[in-house]
Each structure stands twice: as structure tokens, then as C-alpha cells.
Amino acid sequence: MNDATNSYSWREALLIYTRKKVLVLSLLGFSAGLPFLLVFSTLTAWLRDEGVERTAIGFFAWVGLTYSIKVFWAPVVDRLQLPLLHGLLGQRRSWIFLGQLGIASGLALMSLMNPQQSLVNIALAALLVAFSSSTQDVALDAFRIESAPDEEQGALSASYIFGYRLALLVSGAGALYLADIHSWSLAYLGMAALVGVCMLATLWADEPLHRTAEEQRRMDAQMVDEVMGRPMHLHERSVWQRQLLGAVICPFLEFVRRFGSFAFVLLLFIAVFRLSDIAMGVMANPFYLDLGYSKSEIASVAKLFGFFMTIAGSALCGVLVLRFGLLRPLMLGAVMVASTNLLFAVLAGLQTDGPPALVWLALVISADNLSGGIASTAFVAYLSSLTHRSYTATQYALFSSLMTLPGKFLSGFSGWVVDTSGYPQFFVIAAALGIPAILLVAVLMHVERQKA
């Protein structure tokens, strides 16, 4: 959490992107992002194209629940050593490799099925992809955090986000293009083949250092004794009690013990930081269409052009974190995300007889994606700094689940706000939702100054 200015020169900060561990994170970020749309919007496009009823398509959204509940099996990923694979790859890479194997298998199975004849089987294969993907995410987040010190997490996060965003383009626009010129089966088989390439990146990566099993057991026992206020003799307890306390209870106890009552302020901050952009994001595409822009214009500006602006923001933030620490780029991102929502309100006010000039859309989307790249990279780096190196997988899974749930809940009311109040008022409200995040970053900066 140290926000002191670091000793990296601008040249050293830029050259961080040439290091092997940063390049590896780009490839693994691609592996993490590739399956996401293939069980969401790309899958729904396939199902609808095959004539599946919208009601049935809606049920497929439940597949995505696996990403929100991964915290429940994160302790297993954190501790369980996989037979054979652990000896070959280590704790983190073995689970990443297993997740990739499940993703590739699920996508290959989906490519062999016809939605009209095997809808239930496609749902089961999609569930395998989503479960394997969320499991890969747990191990990959731990791998990223353990691969570098806090001051380099911004660069690793930027590299990861670049790979992730590129994968979204491939699994979104790329899969649709393949399906259009050939078939959906070829599109999904091609995506499965790309996961195979990502598996090579896992083999190329270096396993980060870990505590030995004995060191971990001693730390768990010490943690339980400190929290309970008396010796609990963890080593004398049954295997299931040791595993439950060490793998499931200790990660949460350690976080609360380390930060005390301030831990609840941190959890509140995690819950509210993305409220503004998640609430706005649901209505973005309907807003562009209602302004009168064509789908091709939206695709060119919002998707392709926006992609490069997001990557630019992420790369810039990685350098800023190296130069100035975590909290100042975090504040910059929080202020920019809230402010750019106001630009959408301005854009809505420019509509007269037709859509505003395309340059206005490009400027607003540029600002929005640039700010989103800065904010998301700084936020991921900050969350990484909050984890303890002995419980990275479980603690980060908790944080990543918490950071999206409130925003997803509130975003469900976004259409109602637009219908009752209009787009300008909606975007002003979305901007206001960013104020708690700004205030809480200010609190974090104040606490950090007091420690210095």
C-alpha cells in the first residue's frame, strides 16, 4: 500500500514492458479473456442465429454465475497440489494449465454440437468452460501477484489487461467473422485451438516462489492462535479441521487481523469503486443506437478504437504506478471515470435532428476508455497489494467477487432510470455514483500519509 514515489526513472519504468514476466502476463491475460464472451454474448448470438427461443437463451446467463462464486473453491486452488502436474509445473501453473485444458475441451465439445438438437449438452459444455475459466482466473491472479513486488503490479496489470482485451476482440468480433464466412462450429474449434497456444505460454512462464508446506502449516497455526487469543494446537486436530482453518478461515482472519477495523473500510472501497462504470456500461450500446449511430459506426469507434484507448490508459497507468506509487494513479482513475460519465450527458444533449457528429462520439469514447484503462489497472494493482502472499488466491477471489456484485445489482435499474428520466439525467447519476470511490481514495491517501 506504500504510495511513496519510487526510484524508477521514466526510462526504467517504460522498459518494464520488455521483461519476460510482463510478456507472459499478456499471453496469460489473453487466455483469461478468451472464454468470457464465448459463454456470454458470442454464445447467445450463435443460439439466436440457430433459432433458439429467447427464453431459453436467457437461462444461459446463469452460466456466468461461476465467475461470481469462484471464491468458494479458491481455497482448494490455493492449497491442493494436483497429482503429476504439480511436480512438473508448480502450484500456480499446474492449476492454470488444468483450467486451460478444461476450457479447450469444453469449447471443442461445443463445436461438435447442434443447438437445435443438443441444447442441454451445449449448456453443460458451456458450464465446463465457465468453471474452468473461473478456476484459471483464481490461479492466474495468484500467479500475477506473486510474480512481482507491489510497485511492479501496475505494469503486470496493464500487460494482463492488454491480453484480456485483445482476447475479447478475438472471441467477439473474430468469432462472429469466422461464423459468418464458414460456420459456428469452425469458430468455436478455432477458439479451442487458441487456448492450446495459451497453454504453451503457461509452460514458458516461471513458477513464483512459495512457502513450503511446513512453513505454511506453522503460519496457519500462529494465525489461528493469535486470532483466538489462546493456543489452539492446530497440529493436533484432524485433517479436515486443519484444512478448513488453514485454507478457508485463515485468509479472512489474516486480512482482518492485518488491517483491524480498517479492513471493513477497505471492503467498502472495493465494493463501490466500480459502481460508476458498471452502472453506465449497461446502457452504453443502447445509448449509441438511440442517438442514431449505425452499428458499423459503433463497432468502429466504440469497439475497435475504444480498445486501443483502453490499452493506452492501462500502459500509462503501469508507468505512473512505478513512478508515483499506487494511490495517486488510483485517485486519477476514480476522478476521470466519474468525470467522463458527464461527457456522455453532454453528448446526449448534442442530439438534434440526427446523431451528433461522429467526431464527438470518438472524443467521448476516447476519454471514457482512457480513464477506464487507468482506473482498472490501478485498481487491480491496488487489490493485489492488499493480499497476503500466503493467501493470494483466496483473498483476491474475495476482492474480485466483491468489486462487481454491487455494480451488477444497481445496473439492473439503469434501464428504468433512462425510461423515467432520460439519458442526460442517467449519466449524471452514474457520475455521482463515482463520488464515494473518490472520497474513499482520499481516506486511503490520508491514512497512508499518517503512516509515513
C-alpha angles and dihedrals in degrees: 000000000000110000098185117130108266127230095242116121118223089256093051090046092054094045090058087085091066095060119110096238090054092049090048090054090056090056094044090046087056088052090052095048099043100076096042100083092033089071094037130033098358090049093048089051090053093048094048091046088056091052099255113161117259092235091059091045090054091059089061088071087076089070087073092063088085089073091056097047100043089112088078094066097029091097089059091052089046096055116012114098112217115228113253095349093068092056091049102040110012131240101302101034093046092058092043089051092048090050091050090049090053092047093050092046093049094048091047090051091050090052090059095054136085114220092215092056105027107030094140092049091050089052090052092048090048089051089053089052093048094046092047091046094051090046089052088050092055093052093040094052089052091046091052095048094047094047098071144015121265095266091059095047091090091061092044090049091049091050091048092049091050091056092043094051092045089053090052089056091049096045092042113036094014095053092046090051092051091047091050097051097037124354145305089249091060091046093056093041089052091052090051089053090053090055086057089058089051089055088063088057089056090054090048093051123094117239111239120237119269138187115264118254090254093050089050092050091051091049092049091051092048091048094051092047093050094048095044092044094229139061110283095183092224093181090062095055127095121275094254092051092050092049094046093049096039102041103028110022102033097061091059094040091050093052093050093043092050096050102024115199089345087072089078090053088053092049090050090051091051090050096051104035095088098036093104100050096038092050091049096043096066092061098040100096095040087050093054091048093047090053087060102253117146122243091248091053091049091048093049098045106026099037111027100027091038090054093060092046091052091051090048090052092048093049092047091050092051089058093044091053091053091049102038108017128246109295102057094053087045090055091046091053094047093051093045095049092052093043096049090056086064088056088061088055088053090049090052089054092054093066113109123147093340141005118304116262112290090242089067091055090049092050095048094045090046091055092044096050094042090053091044091053092051095044097046094046093048091045095051090047091050093049088050090055091054094061124092113234091234094056104029099133097048097040095046091047087056092050095046092050092048095048094063106033099076092044092049090051095050093043088065088073094050095095091049091052091051093048094049102036109016134242099289092055091044093055092047089054090047089052091049089054086066094061096082089054091051092049093048092050086053088053091050091050091049092051091048092052090051090055093050 
